[in-house]
Amino acid sequence: MSKKEQSSTTRHLLSVGFYVVGVFWLALVWGGVKAVSTPDTGRHSHLRGWILLAVAVGAMLATMNHWVKYLRVVLGGGILGGLLATSSGHLLNGGKPFPRVLAAGFTVVLVGCSVISQSLAKRKLTIFDRVVLVAFLAAFVGGFVKDTPISALVGVSLGFTCLFAAWLYNRLSSIREERGRTCHS
């Protein structure tokens, strides 16, 4: 096997590894949210849920520069689900009804999140971006904990507000830097 083929194989294995780690991360978040949102019994301790969520946040912070590039893909899946819920009035699993007006609003907000997340993927993340992304994910996941259409829309809307704040902060910083360079020239 040539060096080029070995490099390509290594790259593909790393990609598969990242996807597997991503699935485990989602399982940590799901397990943590489930444990925190169920009544506290000896069997389902809230402490265990919060520990799982803390580990998930730590992993998220450590790998943020990598996964932010794929946030649009995840949001795209949500947009597709929102479009299907808008047309059918139900979630993908066909179980609970999801009012079409809320599904349409959910989809529009997800499109906004996707557009703004593209700007995050194209630049080096600042501390403010990192804080905003944590807040975005907390709002996004928190919106689904209650498991109602309104709470999902509120959570995604709060997440959009967080992403918009990061975009606006970056845009205003760029304008200030440009004005500073113009004044000094």
Secondary structure by P-SEA (a helix, b strand, c coil): ccaaaaaaaaaaaaaaaaaaaaaaaaaaaaaaaaaaaccccccccaaaaaaaaaaaaaaaaaaccccccaaaaaaaaaaaaaaaaaaccccccccccccaaaaaaaaaaaaaaaaaaaaaaaccccaaaaaaaaaaaaaaaaaaccccaaaaaaaaaaaaaaaaaaaaaaaaaaaaaaaaaaaac
